[in-house]
Structure formats: C-alpha cells, structure tokens
Amino acid sequence: MDVVIRKSTEDAVNFAARLLADAIKCKPDIVLGLATGRTMENLYGRLVTMHKNDKLDFSLARSFNLDEYVGLPAEHPGSYRFYMSRYLHNHVNIDKRNTFLPNGMAEDLAAECCAYEKRIKSVGGIDLQLLGIGRSGHIGFNEPLSALTSRTRPVVLTATTIAENSTLFDNPADMPRRAITMGVGTIMDCRRLILLATGESKAEIIAKAVEGPVSSRVTASVVQLHQNCTVICDEAAASQLEEREYCQWVFDNDPMWDPYR
C-alpha cells in the first residue's frame, strides 16, 4: 500500500485526478469503479476540466458505482444516479449506456444485487476502483461489521452514516435508511484501488484504516491487503498517521512518483 500525502486538499484532489486521467489514457476502455460524496465533487470537477481543456476521452470507458439508496428514483436529487449526472456524466463524453449503478427501485433487491455482480464480471471486472471513506470507516456502504468477503447486497445504514449524509438532502428526514452497496469482497476484486481522503475530520479514521488492525469494525482497513492500493490524503487527513514522515520520505525518493512531483 502506498500512502501519498499532499500539502492541501487541492493538491490531493489534483494528484488523484492525474492518476485517474493517466489510467484512462493508458486504457481507453477502462472499467472504473466510482464513488460519491463531498470528497469526490472536486475530483470530478477536475476530471471535467481535463476533458474540456486537455481532451481527456471517456468515450470508451465504462463505470460502476459503489452504491445507491433504496427507494429513490434516478431523477431524485438525493440519488447517486442524479449525483453522477450532476458532477460527471453530463459533462464528459462517456456513453451513459455504459454507466451503471444499482437499481434502488428494484422490486427484488436480492436479484438486483446478483445482476449487478454478474454485470461487473461480464466486462472483465473493475480495473480501477475509486474510494472515499466515511467517518465510521465504511467504504461504499459497508458499515462496521460488514464481512470482509461480502458481495453486493442491501444494507441498513448506521445512525452515524445517516447523520453524515442527511445534510445533503433538502429535508434530512427524507434520507433513506437502506442502500444497495458493492460488498467489501467485490471492491477488493478490482485490479487497482485509489482511496482519497481530505480534511481533519477524516484524520482519526484514516489512521485506523491505514495503520490499525485489519478488522470488520473498520471496513476500510481491508485496503491494507490489496496488492495495488494508493491512499491519497492532504496533510490534515494524514495528521494522525504515526508513519507520515516515512510516507513522505518514500514519496520523495521513489522514482515511480517522479512524473507526479
């Protein structure tokens, strides 16, 4: 696992955007696993700018989102389909027929979850999975005590997640209490992971995820076991890492990162 610490939120976002852009250029038909949330808004904005100014081409790319709320139609402003359209899909040349999210309106949620897993497998799996991290340590909506081998499934959201995300709704009481999420095992099947975390509010949980024991109590800790994982933080989010000086030394001395310095 590589931990890259950038000075500011802007620097961290730009670094993550460059990694994503380079991956798309290297494999134009890339299969992306995408995340939502406040941390990702600036990242998607940066990718949109790269598309408009630098001709970053999404035309052959395919994307699978981590999760979707149960009971929200795609046109609802709180849905993640709406979020993706607002921040990315409507502003780049991706074919929307190649953008996939779980259907939170499905009558049979279990069947929808199985179908989502099969759809991912049908395109050869996810090449690059983008992750944020919740304050409880969840990735996707894999709340604490999610099995580390879990697959796409319906879940009940914790009070912590509801409190964190309900502020994104005009009426916080409208936030659903359930969602469909890729499982931890589904996420770990990807060929490459990029986890982006910014801000002091993420410092404690990043320290647990990166330096703590691998545990279902902090599902993000499983990224320690991925063979190709990059965790990108700003200095605020990295402030509680005991090995932050070593992480910076590695970044400064590893020739792999020369193009990004």
DAWO-V398720 format. One line per field, one symbol per residue. phi: phi as a letter, one per 20 degrees, with the letter a starting at -180 (. if undefined). psi: psi as a letter, one per 40 degrees, with the letter a starting at -180 (. if undefined). burial: 1 if it has 24 or more other ideal C-beta (glycine too) atoms within 12 Angstrom, else 0. A space follows every 50 residues. Layout:
phi->???
psi->???
burial->???
//
This chain:
phi->.eddddfcggffffffffffffffffcgegdedddcoffegfffffffff ffedmfddfdfcccefabfendfgeffeffffgfffecgfcceffffddc cgefeffdffffffffffffffdnnefcdecdbefenfdldefgmfffdf dgafceefffffffeffeegdgfeffecbdcgfffffffffbdcddccnf fefffffffedeffbffcfffffgeffbccddcefffefdffdfffgfff ffdefgegfde
psi->hhhhhididdddddddddddddddddgdfihhhiiaiddedddddddddd dddefhhedeiiihidiiihehideheeidddddddecdeeifiheeehh iiheeidgddddddddddddddeeihdhhhiahideeihafgihehheei ihiiihiiddddddddeeidhdeehieiihiiiddddeeidihhhhhiid eeddddddddeiihiedgdeededeheghhhhiidddedehdfddddddd ddehededee.
burial->11111100101111111111101100000111111111111111111101 10000101001111111111110101011111111111100101000011 11110100100110011011000011111111111111111111010101 11111011001101100100000011011111111111110111111110 01111111111000010111111101001111111111011001001000 10000010010
//
